[in-house]
Amino acid sequence: MSDSPAARLQVLFEGHRLTPTQRRIAHCMVRRAADAPFLSSVELAELAGVSQPSVTRFAVALGFDGYPALRKHLRDVAPAEASGATAVNEYQQAVEAEIENLRHLAEVLADPAPVERAGRLLAASRPLPVLGLRAAASQAYGFSYFAAKVHPDVRLLDEGGTMLADRIDAAVRAGATSLLCFALPRHPREVVDALAHARSAGLTVVTVADSAFAPVAAHSDLLLPAAVGTGLAFDTACAPMLLGRVLLEAMCDGLPDAQARLEEFDVRAAARGLFVE
């Protein structure tokens, strides 16, 4: 990874849970990376379109006593620019960060036992409720879409509200033994409450979350971590998506008729002309 000013700033910001306003400041600093160590808090606030106190809170969120300490740190670690160095912009940095997340996931999967256990739990649950709200709704939907091709009864729970607990209860009455949850920042309180309700109803909760210390951890029987990227205005979730596909593979291993179901679907799809290839 490049040692450009933008790259060093990106490394400084990674791993911190920043508010949307704080991300705006971070993005402004990355765009003005060469100038950042010399900007006053007022100048940075004006450039980012935020208040000066927001800049101070941003510095504290990064672990500094205040903005002057952050600026001093940036000046201390800024080496002279090497001639001919290749600049790396914030978009490239976001991609590099996601690559690192995937590398870390690969290291975690060196021990396949937790995923294999999760696969067995999901395969055995009839029906299988899959929960994901707000930012995690797309992860839950993607998993459910593919899981329905091999599992006889997948129930997507991607909408909150007063009916959510009712739908969990209905799944339990129908015979569900486990629930799969995708939980990503920012973590809705409703998801935490739903998992607490699911466990009280007797379900084993398997959760894919951005961290082993996520708020949902206390209400999960088996938590599988996959980090999200935080380098852009909105989180990127390549690692959680891939972990979801890995879980699908593990679940298929626990469903003896999975391959037969896939072949049956292919036959029906061909007969209907479902796909154009």
N, C-alpha and C positions, 0 to 999 in steps of 0.2 A: 504494500500500500504506500502511496506517495507520502513524503514528509513535507508537503506543501502546507502553508498556513491554514487552508481550508480543511485539509486532512487532519491536522492537529486539533482544530476546533471540533471537528466531528467526533474524534476520539474522546475529547473532553465531555461532550454532551451525551455520548452513548451510555446507556445503563441508568440514566436518570429519568424519572417519570415527570415530565414537564406538562404544564397546563397549555392550552392552545395559545394563550398570550405569551407564555415563556418560549414556546416553539417559534413564535413569530420573531421574537428577539434573536433566538438561536439562528434562524434562517438568515436574518439580516446580517448577523456577524459573519456567517459563512460567506455570504455574498460580498461582504466588505472585509474579508479575512486579513488582507494586508494592512488595513487601517485600524482594525479592531483594538489592538493593544494601545492605541493612542487616542481613542474616542472617550470623551467624558460621558457620564451617565445621561446627562441632558441631551448631548448630541446623539447618542445611541437611541434614546427614547424617541427623539424626533425622526430619526431614520426609520425606525421600526413602526412608528405610528402608535406608540403606547405611552403610558405615563412614566415619569421618572421613578416613582416608588416601585413600579412593576420591574424596572431594571434591577433595582436593589433586591427585590424578592427573588428574581431570577438568579442573581449571584449567590444568594443564600441557598437556593435550591440545589446549586452545584456544589455546595459544601464550603463556600467561602464566607468570611465574616461580613462582607459587603462588596459593593462593586469595585472600590479601590483595590481590594485584595485580589479580585479576579483580574483586573487590568494589570497589576504587578506580576501576577503569575504568567499572563500572556506575554509580557515583555521579557520575563526571565527565561521562558522556554522557546522564544522565537530566535532560531539561529539565522545567520545570514543566508539569503537565498542562493542556492547553487545555480551557476549559470547553466542555461539550457534545461532546467528542471521542467518536467511535464506537469502542468496544472491539472488537478482533478476537481471537477465541479461537484456540487452537492448531490446531483442525481447519480453520478457515478459512485459517490460515497455511500449513498443509500443502497445501491446494488451490492457493493463490497460488504456492507454490514449484513445484508441478507445472506450472502455467501458464507459469512462467518457463522451466522445462526444455523445454517444447514450443516456446516462442518461440525458444529457442536452437537446437533441432533444425531449425526452419524456416530459420534463418539458415545453418546448416551445409548444408542441402539446396539452398541457392542455387547451389551447384556440384553438379550431379547426376552428374558423371562417376564418382565412386567407387561410387555405388549402381548405376548402369547397368552398370559393369564387374562388380560382384558379381552382378547379375541374369543376366548372360551366363554367368558361371562356374557358377552354380547350375543354370541351364537345361540346360547342356551335360553335367552330371554324371549318369550313369545307372549305378547308382542314386545318390540324393542322401542321404547321412547327415546328420541334424540332431541336434546334441548340446546338451543342457542338463540340468544336475544341480542338485538341491536348489532354491534360490530361482529358478533359471532354468528349471526343468523345465516350468513352465506356459507360458513363452514358446516353448520348443521345441515343446511339444505344440500350441499354437495355430497356430504356423507350419505344422507338419506336417499338421494337420487340413485346412487350406485348400489347402496346396501339393499334397496328394494328389489334389485335384480336377482339377488341370491338368498335373501332372508324373506320368509313368508309374511311377516307383519311388522313393518317399520312405521312408527308414528312420529312425524315431525312436529316438534313443539317450538315454533319460531315466533310466536306472538305472546306477549305478556297479558296482563290484565287479570281480572277476577276468575276467569275461566281456566287459568293455567293449573291451579291446584286441582280443579275438577278433572282436567284431562289426565293428570298424573294418577289420580284416584281411579279413573276409568281404566287406565292401563294396568294398574295393580289388580283390579277386579277381573280383568280379562286374562290374567296369568303372568304379567310381567314380573321378572325377578331382578332386572338390572336397568339402569338408565345411563345413557351416554350424554355427557354435557361438554359443549365447547364454550369456554369462558375466556374472553379476551378483554383487554382494557378498552374503555374505562368500564370497570365491572359494575353492572347494574345491581342494585340492592335486591331487585326482584329475583335475580338468578340465585343469589345466596339464600334467600327465603325459600325458593322453589326446591333447592337441593336439601335444605333442612327438612322440608315437608316430605320429599321423596324418601329420605332415609327413615323418617318417623313412620312412613307407610310400609317400610320393610324392603325397599329397593336397595340394591348395591349400586353405588354411584361411581362410575368411571368418568374422569374428567380430563380433558385436554386443556391445559391452561398455559399462560405465558410464563409462569414461574411456579416453582414449588411452594412459594410463599404467598401466592395469590389469595385473595379473601375467600375463595371457594375451597381452599385446602382443608379447612376445618370440617367441611361437610362432604368430603370425598373419601371413599374407601380406597380408591386407587387413582392417584394423580400422575399424569404423564406430561411433563413440561416440554414446551417448545417456544422459544423466544420469538417475540415480534420485533420488527424493525421500527425504530423511533426517529429515523433521520429526516422524515418528511412531515408535512403538516398533519397527515393522517397515518396511523400505524400500517405497516405492511405485515402480512401474515403468511409468508411462504412456508415457513417451518411448521406451523400448526396445520396448514392444509396438507402438507406432505405426510405429517404424522397421522392425519385422518385416513389417508390412503393406505398407510402401513397397517393401521388398525383394520381396515377393510380386508386386507390380505390375510391378517391373522384371523379375522372372523371367518373368512372363507375356509380356512384350514379346519375350523371347527364345525363346518356345515358339510356333511358328506355328499349332499346333493347339489352343492353350489355349481359345479361344472355342468351338470345336467341342466340346471335352471338357465345358465348362461347360453348353452347351446339351443335350448328351447326358445329363448328370447330371440336369438339370431335367426332361427327359422321363421318365426312369426314376423320379425322385422323385414326379412327378405320378401315374404309373401305379401306384405302390405306396401312394399316399396318405400319403407320408412326413411331410408337414407339415400343420398344421391350418388355415393361413390360406387 
